[in-house]
Amino acid sequence: MLLATVGSEILDALNFSASMTWEILWALILGFALSAAVQAVISKAEMTRLLPDDSARSISVACGLGAASSSCSYAAVALARSIFRKGANFTSAMAFEFASTNLVIELGIILAVLMGWQFTLAEFLGGPLMVFFLAVLFRMFLTPKLVDLARKQAEKGLRGIMEGHADMDMAVTEGPVLKRITSERGFTAISHYFVMDWASIWKDIAIGLLVAGALAAWVPESFWRSFFVVSHPTLAKFWGPIVGPVVAIVSFVCSIGNVPLAAVLWNHGISFGGVVSFIFADLIVLPILNIYRKYYGAKMSVFLFVTFYSTMVAAGIVIEFVFDLLNLIPSHRSARVVEASITFNYTTVLNLLFLVLAGVLLVRFFKTGGPAMLRMMEAPPPEVEAAGDFACPMHPEVRASVPDRCPKCGMNLVPSHVRRA
């Protein structure tokens, strides 16, 4: 009897996870495809030049560049360090990092599908608000000495996660934007960014769906209502944004993977602002805090945790009260979690159509040396590779003794041992 009960509960959790996966599949493909198209026309090499200081202009540019970047938290953290090492202002680099995970297209689409347009609006308003709070705190408390210590640590080049992905730059920068996207090089770059973004984030999405399914199936609603102090509405408005990031930290789920869990928390009583602060907290989960320690040293990692957490809580509280004042908080807690099911409806049609798009991009990826580029995602970036034999995955005849870009297709040259692997 006990085994049967446990087995039934496990099946319920897996069913919730499968239902949510099917519900958001088309939105994930669309979001990653749009993100890949944007990345294909915006060069990472320009980022350092555009972020020289912590002025309002530089921070605004950082937000725009971040919104056009990959939504993978680990890749965002690695790229922020990369542009900081190359001379970008530290505050602007952190603003870029925030925008890379909180203002990206795919996040907004998934929030709208699972939770409603109000959450998408809250995310895209709360993200810049959080960056503003961060810039103020950095201006008040970040000292030149601490930045110098962080830069010395960053120059050591200690490995984190997704280093190779953060360093790759396949953007097509010549000609009008539409022509870049529809060109052969543009199509290739889109396919590579599409697959590499999926490769970098699929584990987070899978873990997020499994955790959300388990919590929805196993944790009673009475626990959540007590934990989120639902019986005290005024206190809950403050408590939600305070505890939301804490749940994110201990759940280890980051990037888009935390949206299904956010839907479960919302259905079980967390405040509107608590959902927002929970989603923001993907940049302070425990593995990423450890990466900050490697990248910038222990003192800066503590500083980042305190300031990041403070801005996430503050932004969540402001969003809670502003949306409440404007009567924009949904009156019903009906995120598509328990109710989701796999049936033949518009979701199925959209999934099938976008799976065809994904198939087309996959074929292009494999035909244009994509696997070799994928193997580079976890390899040391070219700047720390020993000088040797480099070649283009698409044009093996193009070779060089130092890392460069192929003159024929513009792709990064990769070490020959990686290309042949």
N, C-alpha and C positions, 0 to 999 in steps of 0.2 A: 504493500500500500504506500509506504514512504517513497520507494523508488518510483512508483507510478506518479505520485504527486510531484516529486522533483522533476521527473521527466516532462510532465505536463507544463510545469512552470518554465522550464528551459525552452520548450517548444513555443510557449506564449511569447517569451522574450525574443526568440529568433523571428517569430512571425511579425512582431512589432518592428524589428530591425529591417526585415525584408520589405514590409509595407512602406516604411519611410524611405528606404532606398529607391523603390519603384516610384514613389511620389515625387522625388527630387531629381531623378536621373536626367531628364531632359534639361532641367534648369542648370544642372552642373555642367553638362556638355555645352550648352549655350554660353554660360558664363566663362568657361575656360576658353572657348573658341574666340569670344570677343576680347578677352584678356590677351590671348596669343596674338590677335590681329593688332592690338595696340602696341604690344611689346615689339612686334615686328617692324614698326616704323619709328620707334623712339630708342635712340642709342643710349646705352648705359655709359658710354664714354663721355657723354655730354653732362652727366649728372654732377660730377665734381666741379666743373666749370660754373655751373648754374647755382651752386650752393656755397658761396664764399664766406658768408657771415650769418648772423642770426637775426637779420632784419626781417620785417614783415614780408617783404618781397621774396626773400630767399625761402622763408618758411612756407609761404603760399606755393612757390614753385615746388618745394619738397613734397607738399601734399599732392599736387597735381602729378608729379612723377611717381609718387608712391601708389596713387590710385591706378596708374597705368602699368604697374608692375605685377609680379607674381603674388598670389595671396598666401603662399606658403610662409608660415611664421619663421621657420628656420632659414629659408632663403632670404627673407627680408632682413633678418638679423645679420646674416653673413654679408649681404650686399651693403648694409649700413656701415659695417666695419670697413669694408673695402673702399668705399668712397671717402670715409673718414681718414683712412691711411693715405689716400691720394691727395688729401688737402681740403676736403669739404669741412665746413664748420660742424662741430659736434652736435649742437642743438638742432641744426637743419637735418643732419643725418638721422637723428632720433625722430624728428617729425616725419621724415621719409619712411622710417620703419613703422611708425604708427599707421600712416596712411596705407602702406602696403598690405596691411592685414585688415584694416577697418573701413576703408573707403573703396574697395575693389568691386568691380561689377558683379562678379559671381556671388559675393556675399549678399548684396542687395536682392538679387533674384531669388536666392534660396530663402531668405527671410520672408519675402513676399509670398512665396509658394507655401511655406510651412506655417507662417505665423500671421501674415497680413501686411498690408502696405504701411500701416502705422509704424511697425518695427523697422521697416526699410527706411522710412523717413527719419525715425529717431536715430538710426545708425549713421546716416549721412549728415545729420545735423550735429549729433553728439561727437562724431569723429573730429571735425574741425574745432569744436569747443574743447575737447580734451587736449588737442595740440596747443591751443591757446593757453590753457592752464599750465601745460608742461613748459611752454616758453617762458611764462611768468615765473614759475618756480626755478627754472634754470637761470634766468636773469638774476634772481634774488640770491640763490644759494650755490650755484655752480662756480667754483673758483678756478682761475687759470692754472693753479698748481694741480688741482685734481684732473683737469683736462690733460695737462702735460704728463701726469702719471699714467693716465689712460692711453695716451698716444704711444708712450714708451712700451707699454704692455702690448698694445695692438701691433706694433712693429715687430714683435717676436713671431707673429704669424702662426700662433697656436691654432690647431685645427678645431673646428666646431662641427657643424652638420651642414650639408648642402653647399660646401665651398665651391665646387666646380660649377654648379648651377648658377650661383650668384655671379660668377666671373664671366660666364658665357655672354657674348654679345653678337647676335646675328641680325641686328636691325638694318633695314634698307633705308638709307637716308637721302638718296638722290631722287629728285623729281616730286611731282604732286603726290599727296597721300594715297589717293585712290589708285594711282598707277603703281605705287610701291606695293600695295596690298595685292593687286591682281597680277603682278609680275611673277615670273618663274621663281626668282629669288624670294619674293615676298611670300608666295605660296609655300615654299620650302621652309622659310623661317616660321611661319604660322604653324605648320605641322610639327616642327621640332619643339617650339614653345608649348604647344598644346599637350604633346605627349610628356614632355619633361615636367610640366606643371602637375599633370596627373600623377606621374611617378613620384613627385616630391610630396604629394599631399594625400595619396590614397590611404595610407595607414591611419592618418588622423581622422579621415572621413569614416573609415571602417570602425575604428575604435569608438568614435563618437556615436555612430549608429548602434553599435552593440551595447555600449554603456547606457544610452538612452532607452533602448529596448528593455534592458535588464531593470532599470529603475522604474520604468512605466509598468512593468509586469510584477515586480517583486516588492517594491517599497509602498506601504499603504499610504493613502492620501492623508490620513490623520497625522502621520509623522511630519509630512511636508507642511501641513497647515500649522502645526505647532512650531516647527523650525523657522518658518517665515513669519511668525506672529500674526497670522491672518486675522485673529480676533481683535487685534489692536490696529485698525487701519492707519492711523496717523503715524504710529511708531513703525509700522511696516514700510512706509514710504522712505524712511531713513535706513531702516535695517536691511532692506533688500539690496541697495547699492553697496552697503558695507560688506555684507556676507557673500554677495554674488562673486566677486573676484576670488574669495577664499575657496568657494566650491570649485572654481575653475582651476586654481592652483593645485588642489589635491586630486582633481580628476585627471590631470595630465593631458587633457584633450585640448588641442589648439587648432588654429586656422578655422576653416569652414566646418570642421568636425564637431565644433561645440554648438552649432545651431540646433541639431536634433535634441541635444541635451537641454538647450535653452527652452525648446518647445515643451519638453517634459516639465521643467521647473515652472514655466508659466502656467501650464494646465493645473499644477499642484499648489499655486498660491503665491509664488514670488512676485514682488511688485514689478511694475512696468520698468522703472528705472533700474531695478535689480537685474532684469534681463539684459538691459543695455550694458551695465557695468560688467556683467558676467561675460558677455561676448567680447568686450574690450580687453578682458584679462588674458587673452591668448599669449600675450608677450611677457607674462610673468609666471608661467607654469614652471614647475621645478626644473625640468631639463634645460629650459632656456635661461633660467637664472644661473645655472651652472656654466652655460656658455658665456654669459656676461662676465663671470669670474675669470674665465680663460682669456677672453678678448681684452678686457679692460682692467682686470685686477679686482681684488676683494672690496676695496673701498668704493670704487665706482659701481660695482655690482650692487652693493647695499644702497648707494645713493639712487641708482636707477630703480630698484625695487620700491623704495619709499616714495619717490616722486611719481613713478608710474601708478602705483596703487592709489595714491592721493588723488591724482587726476582722474582715474577711472571712477572712484567713488564720487568725486565732485561732479563730474559730467553726468553720472547716473542720477544723482539727486536733482540737478538742474533740469534734466530732461523729464524726470518724473513730475515735477511741479509745473513746468511750462506746458507739457502735454495735458496735464490734468486741468489747468486753467483754460486751455483751448478746447477742452472736451474731446481730445483725440485718443485717449486711452480706450481700447476696446472694452465694451461692457461685458462681453462673454469670453471666457477662457476656453477657446476651442481651436487651439493649434492642432494641425493635422498629424496626430501621433496615433492615439488609440483608434480613432475613427478611420484611419487610412486602410485601404484594402486594394488588392490587385484585381481589377476588373477591366473589361474592355470599355473604355471611355475616352474622353479627350486626352487624358494623361497618357494612356497607352498609345494613342496615335502620335502624340508629340514625342514620346520615347522612341518609337520606331523611326520617325523621321530624323531625329537627332542622332540616333545610333548609326544611321546611314552616313550622316555628316562625319561622325567620329571615325567610321570605317574608311571614308575617303582620306581623311587626314592621316590615319594610321598607314594606309598604303603609301602615301607620299613620304611619310617618315621613314619607312623601311627601304624605299627605293632611293633615298637620298642620303644614305650614310647615317641615319638616325641612331641606330644601336651604338655606334662608336661614340657619338656625342653623349648618349645616355650613360655610358660607362664613365664618362668624364665628370659626371655630376658629383661623385664622391671622391674624385681624384684631386690631388693638390692643384691649385690654380696655376696657370702657365707662369706667373711671375716667380713661383718658387720651384718650378721644374728645373732640373739640371738641363743645361744646354745639350741638345742632341738632335735626333732626326724627327722632324715634324712634318705632317702631311695633311692634305685636305680629305675628309671622309668621302666627299663627292667626286673629287678629282685627284686620285692617288698620285698622278704624275706631278702635281704641284707639291714641292718639298722645300723645306727650309731648315736651317740649323738653329733657329730661334722661333718662339711662338709668334705668329702673325695672323693676318687674315688672307684668305685665298683671293687672288686678284680676279678669278673667274666668277666666283659665286658669293664672295664676301664672308663665308663662314670661317669660324676660328679653326686654325690648324691644330691638330691634336698629336700628341706623341705617337710615334709609329707603333710602339708596343701596345698602346691602348687600341689603336685602329685595328691591329691584327688579332686582338684578344678574342 
